[in-house]
Amino acid sequence: MAAIALPPYAPDVASNDATVSGVAQNVFPRADGYGPVLAPVPTSLPLPEDCRGAVAVVSPAYGTWSYFAGTRTSLLRYNNSTKGWDAVSNPGRSYSVPDGDSWQWALYGFRLIAVHLGAPPQSLDVDPQSGRADQSRRFSDLGGNPPRARAVGIVGEFLVLAGLSIQPNAIWWSDLGNPEFWTRGLRTDGHQADWQVMPDGGAVTGFAGGEFGVVFQERSIRRLTFNPGSPQVFDVSLVEDNRGAVAPWAICKVGPRTFFLDRDGFYTFTGAASQPIGAERVNRTFLSAVDPLRLPQTIAVRDVYGPRVIFAYRTKAADPGRRALLDAALVYDWQLDRWSALSLAVTAGMATATPPISLDTLPGTLESQSLSFDDPSYRGGIPALGFVTADNCLSLLTGPPLEATIETADAMLARPMRAFARSARLDTDADDWRAAVGSRESLARSVPVSWRPETAPTVERRAPCRSSGRYHRIRARIPAGTPWTYASGFEVDATAEGMR
């Protein structure tokens, strides 16, 4: 019996590298192979139009979750009772998000700040402190007359705006501890609000906050470090030249790592220098598939279930009538340093948690419920990965597994001779799966793989194949809805044939 492992996903070199795979669809990398990706389950009614950014925030006072979404013309808040979306737009302002732009968010204490280039920064109190119902609260212009900006973040107690409409290559920070004070040049009065214009590197394209800030430009990366007592307030140092971020919403900070997308592919930044994570693995495949005019719309979302970040992007084949739709995704596991791919059409994503369950929305009668009413699942708060899907519904990846397709690398089953493969068994705990076996005589790019028809396993869990060739590869398909947790490789029943 010959064993063929399910190798790392690296479609850039899969056609001429027999140690990697070109197909790992709707799976997450595991140390022993791959695991399932759960299907999105709608938790809301549709938004009134395509989503242009969404966020999930936790109430600082009460620890409850709230979901917000922005569209081209409005800001909305998820209503757990109706499953719909309540308008929370600023009643004194009309929004018009430019094509290709999206809302970006930051939670400063109890204030949720929302920005985009077409309006002044908006602010909403996520913790009700008056007699009014929480759902009745609306956004308003952030105090202090801050500039319009594409990106927002927090460094210590400073609110930072980046990619300003009045100066694209500048950032502007608020006063220390006061996100509603933005007047520059008053440090003699004890204020520290100011701005910094970058002398080179192009426009500021994104920002990541934290203990220190990371300023991404078109061609530079700079570090923003608070220097108490300094007349400059912040030390702005050039960390890397000729490297930057092209997609503002594909900047994703997770602990000490900040993931981002540049013109030539995917990188991670840890404070000192950037490191390529997609070179010679997925970059060329991604750049050949992505719509180059919509490359900046790529988004990155942290996976709450594991050490992964998901990059969703718009391909050249996407629906031209849905310019905000992202129809494909790549998954990067930074702990394993491995990739996979997703077939998922979305407009926005968020790291979130399950919402609380209202008794009014439970199916059936109260007496027919199987769980006790003090069961913690009714309170929600269970970590979940959320997306606004193509139907404009907020959906959580909590459903049954998606259909998974994984392919092995080319293998010589009877080196150095040709081999005849009779059957293959997938090493998995899935009850249902299919296998297709392909063969060819050479690894040359001009020699195509000849595939045998897909077959189901017998009662002995072996899929018949009857394939003859010098090199063999196997494609596994696990149907949608099939429960499983791992797939690690194939065991092939094969015999040597001859040299020719």
Secondary structure, DSSP 8 states (H G I E B T S, - for coil): -EEEE---B-TTTTTT-TTSBS-EESEEEETTEEEE-EEEEE-S---SS--S-EEEEE-TTT--EEEEEE-SS-EEEE-TTTSSEEE---TT------TT---EEEEETTEEEEEETTEEEEEEESS--SSS-GGG---EE-TT----EEEEEEETTEEEEEEESS-TTEEEE-BTTBTT---SS-GGGT---EEEE-SSS-SEEEEE-BSSEEEEESSEEEEEEE-TT-TTSEEEEEEEES---S-GGG-EEETTEEEEEETTEEEEE-SS-EEESSTTTTHHHHHHHB-GGGGGG-EEEEETTTTEEEEEE-BTTS-TT-TT-B-EEEEEETTTTEEEEE---EEEEEEEE-----GGG-SS-GGG-SS-TT-GGGG---EEEEEEETTS-EEEEEEEE--EEEE---B-TBTTB-EEEEEEEEEES-S--EEEEEEES---TTS--EE---B---TTS-EEEEEEESEEEEEEEE-TT---S-EEEEEEEEEE----
